[in-house]
Amino acid sequence: MLPKKYRLTDKADFDVVFSKGWRISGRFFVVLVLEKSELFNSLLGIIVSSKVSKKAVDRNRIKRVVRSALGQSIVESKTFYLVVVIAKAAAVTAPSKLLEEEAITLLGKIVRF
């Protein structure tokens, strides 16, 4: 589980990442990243809309997979980033292993942890 101090929860922070962050898309996710030097640690935010799946079980599974895949990188990061991961509808039917691989790959294309 990702500790609370590494979670992106403030709406203003999400808005900043949406407006100024780097964006890269894959089959299952869109990843937005913004480097912030004034932070004390990197923050991860995950968005899985009810448009992706009406079932909370599916949405929560996607969030758990992303947290487990990226959590360690976020915690150990030497440079501080705001990271937002947005799930696409295709993520609902994808196996967890594929979701993990894509999340790590997309983040690695933008960020060097």
Sequence and secondary structure as in RCSB ss.txt:
>XXXX:A:sequence
MLPKKYRLTDKADFDVVFSKGWRISGRFFVVLVLEKSELFNSLLGIIVSSKVSKKAVDRNRIKRVVRSALGQSIV
ESKTFYLVVVIAKAAAVTAPSKLLEEEAITLLGKIVRF
>XXXX:A:secstr
   GGGB   HHHHHHHHHHSEEEE SSEEEEEEE TT SS EEEEE  TTT S HHHHHHHHHHHHHHHHHHHH
H SS EEEEEEE GGGGTS HHHHHHHHHHHHHHH   
